[in-house]
C-alpha cells in the first residue's frame, strides 16, 4: 500500500538555515511591513498616473516614514560586523522586493547618497545626505545609458565615438559648475531631496569621458529643475524622471570623488547597486512563486486542485529551484563583497543578472499557471510580471553587464 507523501514545510525564505536572533527579528519585521504596507500601497500606486503618485496626499509619502521607523538607517547597517551586515541587508532587501519591487527600489535608491558618502568617509557629504532626506542616484544619461557605468570603456567599440556628454561637472578653483541633464530613468528623480551625481568632469582641458566627478547635490540648489515623472509599464510606484542642471554652482566641498577616483567610485556604487538589486528581485521572484503555489492549491481543473497535475507540479518545482538558486547566489555575493579586501563587480553582476532573469521567468510561469486570471489586474501576479520585466534593464541592461562581467574575468597575467 502506497504511503502518503509527507510535506516538509520550509521557512518564509525557503530552505533557509536557522537565522540569528537579529536576522530572524529583521525578517519578521520587514515581512510584516512588506505585507501590510508595501503590497497594498504598491497596488494602489500602480493604478494611479505618475503625477498622482507624487502629488501631495499620495499614499506614497507615508511609506518612507514608516520604513524609517523600522530603524534600518545607514549608520546602523554599517556598524554591523561585515558578515552580519551582509546577512541583514540581504534579508532586508529581499523582503522589500517580496512586498513591492518598485517601492523597494525607491527605498534603496533613497539610501545611496548617504551610503556612498559614509563608505568613502566624507562627513560633510554625509551631513548633506542626512537620514531624513530622500535620495537619488544620478548617473544614466539620455544619449549614453549603460555607457555611464563603463568609465573605463571596457565595452567601447574600436570604431566608436562617445559623442558629447549630456552632463558635465567643471572643477574650477574652489567651486563646481554643473551643466546638462540626467535621463528620465533616475529613480526618485523628481522627488528626491538630495542626490549623488556621477558625471564627466572638466578640469580645464575639456570633458574627459574616462574621468568624472561624484558630487553630493542638494536638490533644491538654484538651477536644478525636474522633468515630468516617467509613465512606464512596470514599477509604477517608483518615481523616475529627468534632472536638469542649468549652471548649478556648488562649493568644492560637495565633491565626493574627483576625476582620479571616479572609476573606483563608479565601481563601488555599481557593485553595491547590483548586489542589492539581486536581493530585491530574488524577493520579487519569491512573491511570484508564492502566488503560483497558493493558486495551484485553490484552482481546480479535471476535478482536482491543479497542483495534482504532473505538468503543474513540475512547473512549480522548477520555479522553486530557480528562486532558491537566486537566493543562494545573492547572499553568497553580498557576503563576499562585504568581507573581501576588494569587492568583485563581476560577482555582483552575476547575482543581478541571475536574480532579475529569475524574477522575469518565474513571474511569467506564474502568469501562465494562473491562466486567464493571470492577465487580470485583480490578481497580483499581473503586476509582479510587469515589475520584473523592468529589472532586466535597470542598473545596466543584462546584455551589457554580461559583456563587461566577462571582461572582468580576464587575467592579464595569463595572456
C-alpha positions in Angstrom: 0.0 0.0 0.0 1.5 3.4 -1.0 2.3 5.8 1.8 1.0 9.4 1.7 3.6 12.0 0.6 4.9 13.8 3.7 5.0 17.5 3.3 8.1 19.3 4.8 7.3 22.9 5.3 10.0 25.5 4.6 10.5 29.0 6.1 9.1 32.1 4.6 12.5 32.5 2.9 12.5 28.9 1.6 15.3 26.5 2.5 16.8 29.0 4.9 19.2 27.8 7.6 18.5 28.9 11.1 18.8 32.7 11.5 20.5 34.6 14.3 18.1 36.3 16.7 18.8 39.6 15.0 18.3 38.3 11.5 15.1 36.5 12.5 13.7 39.7 14.0 14.6 41.7 10.9 12.9 39.1 8.6 9.7 39.1 10.7 9.6 42.9 11.0 10.2 43.6 7.3 7.9 40.8 6.1 5.1 42.4 8.1 5.9 45.8 6.7 6.1 44.4 3.2 2.7 42.6 3.6 0.8 45.3 5.4 2.3 48.5 3.8 4.3 47.9 0.6 1.9 45.4 -1.1 -1.4 47.4 -0.7 0.2 50.7 -1.3 2.1 49.4 -4.3 -1.1 48.1 -5.9 -2.8 51.4 -5.2 0.0 53.4 -6.8 0.2 51.0 -9.8 -3.3 52.2 -10.8 -2.5 55.9 -10.5 -0.9 58.3 -13.0 2.7 59.2 -12.4 1.6 62.8 -11.4 -0.9 61.4 -8.9 1.8 59.1 -7.4 3.9 62.0 -6.3 1.1 64.5 -5.6 0.6 65.8 -2.0 -1.7 63.4 -0.1 -0.5 60.4 -2.2 -0.2 57.1 -0.2 3.5 57.1 -1.4 4.7 59.6 1.1 3.9 57.8 4.4 5.8 54.8 3.2 9.2 56.4 3.7 8.4 57.5 7.2 7.1 54.0 8.1 10.3 52.5 6.7 12.4 54.9 8.7 10.6 53.8 11.9 11.9 50.3 11.3 15.3 51.5 12.3 17.4 50.4 9.3 19.5 53.6 8.9 22.8 53.7 7.1 24.9 54.2 10.3 23.1 51.2 11.9 23.7 48.9 9.0 27.3 49.9 8.5 28.1 49.5 12.2 27.3 45.7 12.0 30.2 43.2 11.5 30.6 42.6 7.8 29.1 39.1 7.8 26.1 40.1 9.8 25.7 43.3 7.7 25.6 41.2 4.5 23.0 38.8 6.0 20.8 41.6 7.3 20.9 43.7 4.1 20.2 40.6 2.0 17.2 39.7 4.1 16.0 43.3 4.3 16.0 44.0 0.6 14.7 40.5 -0.3 11.7 41.1 1.9 11.2 44.6 0.5 11.3 43.2 -3.0 8.8 40.5 -2.0 6.5 43.3 -0.9 6.8 45.6 -3.9 9.7 45.8 -6.3 9.2 49.4 -7.3 8.9 50.7 -3.7 11.9 48.6 -2.7 14.0 50.3 -5.4 12.8 53.7 -4.3 13.8 53.0 -0.7 17.1 51.6 -1.8 17.9 54.5 -4.2 16.9 56.8 -1.4 19.8 55.5 0.7 22.5 55.6 -1.9 23.8 59.2 -1.3 24.1 58.5 2.4 25.7 55.1 2.0 28.3 56.1 -0.6 29.2 59.2 1.5 29.6 57.1 4.6 31.7 54.4 2.8 34.0 57.0 1.4 34.4 58.6 4.8 33.2 62.1 3.9 31.4 63.6 6.9 30.5 66.8 5.1 28.6 64.9 2.3 27.1 62.5 4.8 25.7 65.5 6.6 24.1 66.8 3.4 22.7 63.3 2.8 21.0 63.0 6.1 18.7 60.2 7.1 15.6 62.3 6.9 16.2 63.2 3.2 15.1 61.0 0.3 18.0 60.4 -2.1 18.6 59.6 -5.7 21.5 58.3 -7.8 22.0 60.3 -11.0 24.2 58.5 -13.5 22.2 57.5 -16.6 22.1 60.0 -19.5 19.7 60.3 -22.4 22.4 59.6 -25.1 24.7 57.2 -23.1 22.6 54.9 -20.9 24.7 52.0 -19.7 27.9 53.6 -21.1 27.9 55.7 -17.9 28.6 52.5 -15.9 31.6 51.9 -18.1 34.0 54.8 -17.5 37.0 52.6 -18.2 35.4 51.9 -21.7 35.8 48.2 -21.4 33.0 47.6 -23.9 33.8 50.6 -26.1 33.9 49.7 -29.8 37.2 50.5 -31.5 35.3 52.3 -34.3 33.0 54.1 -31.8 32.6 57.7 -30.9 31.3 58.6 -27.4 29.9 61.9 -28.5 29.1 64.9 -26.4 28.3 64.1 -22.7 24.9 65.1 -21.6 26.1 66.4 -18.2 29.5 67.9 -17.3 30.9 69.0 -13.9 33.5 71.7 -14.3 36.0 71.8 -11.4 37.4 75.3 -11.3 39.3 76.6 -8.3 37.3 76.1 -5.1 34.0 75.6 -6.9 32.0 73.2 -9.1 29.8 74.2 -12.1 27.3 71.6 -13.3 25.6 71.8 -16.7 23.4 69.4 -18.6 20.9 66.7 -17.7 20.4 63.2 -16.5 18.0 60.8 -18.1 14.3 60.1 -17.3 15.3 56.8 -15.5 16.7 58.5 -12.4 14.9 56.7 -9.6 13.3 59.2 -7.2 14.5 61.8 -9.8 11.6 64.2 -9.5 11.0 63.7 -5.7 14.5 63.4 -4.1 15.8 66.0 -1.7 19.4 65.0 -2.1 21.3 63.4 -5.0 24.6 61.7 -5.7 25.7 62.8 -9.2 28.1 60.8 -11.4 29.1 62.8 -14.4 32.0 63.5 -16.8 34.5 66.1 -15.4 36.2 69.0 -17.0 39.3 70.2 -15.1 40.3 72.7 -17.7 41.1 70.7 -20.8 37.6 69.9 -21.8 35.3 67.0 -20.8 37.1 63.7 -20.4 34.7 60.7 -20.8 37.0 58.4 -18.9 37.3 60.7 -15.9 34.5 62.1 -13.9 33.3 63.6 -10.7 31.0 62.4 -8.0 29.1 65.2 -6.3 26.6 65.2 -3.5 23.9 67.7 -4.5 21.1 69.3 -2.5 18.2 69.0 -5.0 16.9 72.4 -4.1 20.1 74.1 -5.3 19.4 77.1 -7.7 19.5 75.9 -11.3 18.1 72.4 -10.7 14.8 71.6 -12.3 13.0 68.3 -12.8 11.2 66.8 -15.8 7.8 65.1 -15.7 7.6 61.8 -13.9 8.0 58.9 -16.3 4.9 56.9 -17.3 6.0 53.3 -17.7 4.9 49.7 -17.9 6.1 48.4 -14.6 7.3 49.5 -11.2 4.8 52.4 -11.4 5.1 53.0 -7.7 8.8 54.0 -8.4 9.1 57.7 -9.3 11.6 58.3 -12.1 12.3 61.4 -14.1 14.8 63.7 -15.7 17.0 66.1 -13.8 18.3 69.3 -15.4 21.3 71.4 -14.3 21.4 75.0 -15.5 24.7 76.4 -14.3 24.4 74.9 -10.9 27.2 76.2 -8.6 28.3 74.4 -5.5 31.4 74.7 -3.2 34.1 72.1 -3.9 33.3 70.5 -0.5 30.4 68.8 -2.3 32.9 66.8 -4.4 32.8 63.3 -3.0 35.2 61.8 -5.6 37.4 63.7 -8.1 38.4 62.6 -11.5 41.3 60.5 -10.2 38.9 58.5 -8.0 35.9 58.4 -10.4 36.4 54.9 -11.8 36.8 53.5 -8.4 33.7 55.3 -7.1 31.7 54.0 -10.1 32.9 50.5 -9.4 31.8 50.8 -5.8 28.3 52.1 -6.4 27.7 49.7 -9.3 28.8 46.7 -7.2 26.6 47.7 -4.3 23.6 48.5 -6.6 23.8 45.2 -8.5 24.2 43.3 -5.2 21.1 44.9 -3.7 19.2 44.5 -7.0 19.8 40.8 -6.8 18.2 40.7 -3.3 15.2 42.8 -4.4 14.4 40.6 -7.4 15.0 37.4 -5.6 12.2 38.6 -3.3 10.2 39.6 -6.4 10.7 36.1 -7.8 9.7 34.5 -4.5 6.5 36.5 -4.4 5.6 35.3 -7.9 6.3 31.7 -6.8 4.2 32.2 -3.7 1.3 33.4 -5.7 1.5 30.4 -8.0 1.9 27.9 -5.2 -1.2 29.2 -3.5 -3.2 29.4 -6.7 -2.3 25.8 -7.6 -3.8 24.6 -4.3 -7.0 26.6 -4.8 -7.8 26.3 -8.5 -9.4 23.1 -9.7 -9.2 21.5 -13.2 -10.3 18.0 -14.1 -12.0 17.8 -10.7 -8.8 18.3 -8.6 -6.6 21.1 -7.5 -4.3 21.8 -10.4 -1.2 21.0 -8.3 -2.2 17.4 -8.6 -1.5 17.6 -12.4 2.1 16.5 -13.2 2.7 19.4 -15.5 1.8 21.9 -12.8 3.8 20.1 -10.1 6.9 20.1 -12.5 6.5 23.7 -13.3 6.2 24.7 -9.7 9.3 22.7 -8.8 11.4 24.5 -11.4 10.1 27.8 -10.2 11.1 26.8 -6.7 14.6 25.7 -7.6 15.2 28.9 -9.5 14.2 31.1 -6.6 16.4 29.1 -4.2 19.4 29.3 -6.5 18.9 33.0 -6.9 18.7 33.5 -3.2 21.8 31.4 -2.6 23.9 33.4 -5.2 22.6 36.8 -4.0 23.5 36.0 -0.3 26.9 34.5 -1.3 27.9 37.5 -3.3 26.8 40.0 -0.7 28.8 38.1 2.0 31.8 38.0 -0.3 31.7 41.7 -1.2 31.2 42.9 2.4 34.1 40.8 3.6 36.7 40.6 0.8 39.7 43.0 0.7 38.3 44.2 -2.7 34.7 44.0 -3.9 34.1 41.9 -7.1 31.9 43.8 -9.6 31.6 40.7 -11.8 30.2 38.7 -8.9 27.6 41.4 -8.2 26.7 41.4 -11.9 26.3 37.7 -11.9 23.9 37.9 -9.0 22.0 40.8 -10.5 21.6 39.1 -13.9 20.6 35.8 -12.3 18.1 37.3 -9.9 16.4 39.6 -12.5 16.2 36.8 -15.1 14.8 34.5 -12.5 12.2 37.1 -11.4 11.1 37.5 -15.0 11.0 33.8 -15.8 9.2 32.8 -12.6 6.7 35.7 -12.9 6.0 34.6 -16.5 5.4 31.0 -15.4 3.2 32.2 -12.6 1.1 34.2 -15.1 0.8 31.1 -17.3 -0.3 28.9 -14.3 -3.0 31.4 -13.5 -4.4 31.1 -17.0 -6.7 33.9 -18.0 -6.7 35.1 -14.4 -3.0 35.9 -14.7 -3.8 38.6 -17.3 -6.4 40.2 -15.0 -5.4 43.2 -12.8 -7.3 41.8 -9.9 -4.6 39.1 -9.5 -1.3 40.4 -8.1 0.9 38.3 -10.4 0.0 40.5 -13.4 1.7 43.5 -11.7 4.6 41.3 -10.5 5.3 40.3 -14.0 5.4 43.9 -15.3 7.6 44.9 -12.4 10.0 42.0 -13.0 10.3 42.9 -16.7 11.8 46.3 -16.0 14.6 44.7 -13.9 16.3 43.2 -16.9 17.2 46.8 -17.9 17.7 48.6 -14.6 21.2 49.3 -13.2 22.7 48.3 -16.5 20.9 46.1 -19.0 21.7 42.5 -18.6 23.3 42.0 -22.0 25.9 44.8 -21.3 26.5 43.5 -17.8 27.3 40.1 -19.2 29.8 41.6 -21.7 31.5 43.7 -19.1 31.4 41.0 -16.5 33.1 38.7 -18.9 35.9 41.2 -19.5 36.4 41.4 -15.7 37.2 37.7 -15.8 40.3 38.4 -17.9 43.5 37.7 -16.0 46.1 39.7 -17.9 49.0 37.7 -16.3 47.7 34.6 -18.1 47.6 36.2 -21.6 
